[in-house]
Amino acid sequence: MQTQSLASQLLKKTLSDYIDESFLFVDPITNADLSDHCFSNSDTWLFKEMSCNGNQAYLWPTKPNKHYKNVVLFLPKSKEKAIWLVEQLKSFLPTKTIIYFVGENKGGIKSSAKLFANHLDKITKVASGKHCVLLRGELNDTQAQPYHFVESNYDVKGKTVKVASLPGVFSHKELDHGTQLLLENLPANISGKVLDFACGCGVIGSFIKKYHPACEIDLCDIDSLAVESSKQTLKINELVGSVVISDGLMKISSNYQWIFSNPPFHTGIKIDYHISERFIKDCKSVLTSNGRLYIVANRFLKYAQILQDHFNKVDVVAEDNKFKVYCAYNR
Ligand SMILES: C[S@@+](CC[C@H](N)C(=O)[O-])C[C@H]1O[C@@H](n2cnc3c(N)ncnc32)[C@H](O)[C@@H]1O
């Protein structure tokens, strides 16, 4: 059970007497963030797979279809995504709509007034507490850019793959070093059904499908921007694969000979090992017998122990001064 983020606790303390159906909450951090009854009459615009107790929930790319008077934005980790979210709001809300934004001091909320200066007028601080700040402004009439995917070309020891991504998606504009190490050390004999878990912009799954075309590739991620980026990555590489939005392996019903992942260890800005622990444990029931799980992880993370707790045989197949690539065998 996830707990309410600090940002959501400050919102409850400050706004609970005012929240009604004129409020839209955007991109909450945890499942519990809007669980208090004070949020129950408001609507939510979600950007990841999560349950939601509010009145009506929309999952991007579906847009809300009402003119809300008040919007509350949970400041995301990526500044580029924060601006992108405000631009998305501008595409369907009138000028002067009130936009609240809330976040933790260590997530950069204090400098967010500058971040939104092009899109919001009359920015003022409403409250602070719980190591967070709540600010508000009004949408101005400057034109927002329609969104587009950023395309990059990544090279892995002379083998290339194109990648399309949206702001805030992992490996956006630059291939992660750990992902690169995993791709450099893929086994030669990949075939059958393959899952790219926590696919981000789809670089691992697309690379595998491109260089092992006989395999059948599925990709999944909790984040709807990641899912749409992965679909676009497959498309620009002219590859066929299935991409699903899923929290962990919850929406995964097939069995796989291979699972590859650079798994997550953050919820919002907080380090959170539970997602990967749950994923590694659940992999056992999704892998075929003799199936293999390949993951890359920062050396400082305690994955060796977690893998050994659930698999009989675990090898380190590659490592450098920052990352290790593990292979776990399902017997
Ligand atoms: C380290 S990134 C790896 C992305 C991509 N595979 C790469 O290597 O560039 C981890 C990914 O995990 C996703 N994620 C976080 N929590 C998740 C969860 N509960 N279930 C599925 N995916 C999750 C994030 O959205 C992010 O895209």
The ligand as a Tripos MOL2 file, in Angstrom:
@<TRIPOS>MOLECULE
LIG
   27    29     1     0     0
SMALL
NO_CHARGES

@<TRIPOS>ATOM
      1 C1         15.2790    3.1400  -15.6530 C.3       1 LIG1
      2 S1         13.9060    3.4670  -16.7060 S.3       1 LIG1
      3 C2         14.2740    2.3970  -18.0730 C.3       1 LIG1
      4 C3         13.6360    2.8210  -19.3820 C.3       1 LIG1
      5 C4         14.1190    2.0990  -20.6380 C.3       1 LIG1
      6 N1         13.9470    0.6680  -20.5370 N.3       1 LIG1
      7 C5         15.5800    2.4320  -20.9270 C.2       1 LIG1
      8 O1         16.4190    1.5640  -20.6430 O.co2     1 LIG1
      9 O2         15.8650    3.5210  -21.4190 O.co2     1 LIG1
     10 C6         12.6310    2.7040  -15.7990 C.3       1 LIG1
     11 C7         11.2060    2.8030  -16.3490 C.3       1 LIG1
     12 O3         10.3590    2.1820  -15.3760 O.3       1 LIG1
     13 C8          9.0790    2.7560  -15.4770 C.3       1 LIG1
     14 N2          8.3250    2.4000  -14.2550 N.ar      1 LIG1
     15 C9          8.3590    3.0200  -13.0410 C.ar      1 LIG1
     16 N3          7.5330    2.3990  -12.1890 N.ar      1 LIG1
     17 C10         6.9770    1.3550  -12.8570 C.ar      1 LIG1
     18 C11         6.0350    0.3520  -12.5170 C.ar      1 LIG1
     19 N4          5.4860    0.2910  -11.2920 N.pl3     1 LIG1
     20 N5          5.6660   -0.5410  -13.4660 N.ar      1 LIG1
     21 C12         6.1840   -0.4720  -14.7130 C.ar      1 LIG1
     22 N6          7.0750    0.4620  -15.1040 N.ar      1 LIG1
     23 C13         7.4750    1.3560  -14.1860 C.ar      1 LIG1
     24 C14         9.3680    4.2250  -15.6710 C.3       1 LIG1
     25 O4          8.2520    4.8820  -16.2440 O.3       1 LIG1
     26 C15        10.6170    4.1780  -16.5890 C.3       1 LIG1
     27 O5         10.2350    4.2890  -17.9390 O.3       1 LIG1
@<TRIPOS>BOND
     1     1     2 1
     2     2     3 1
     3     2    10 1
     4     3     4 1
     5     4     5 1
     6     5     6 1
     7     5     7 1
     8     7     8 2
     9     7     9 1
    10    10    11 1
    11    11    12 1
    12    11    26 1
    13    12    13 1
    14    13    14 1
    15    13    24 1
    16    14    15 ar
    17    14    23 ar
    18    15    16 ar
    19    16    17 ar
    20    17    18 ar
    21    17    23 ar
    22    18    19 1
    23    18    20 ar
    24    20    21 ar
    25    21    22 ar
    26    22    23 ar
    27    24    25 1
    28    24    26 1
    29    26    27 1
@<TRIPOS>SUBSTRUCTURE
     1 LIG1         1 GROUP 0 **** ****
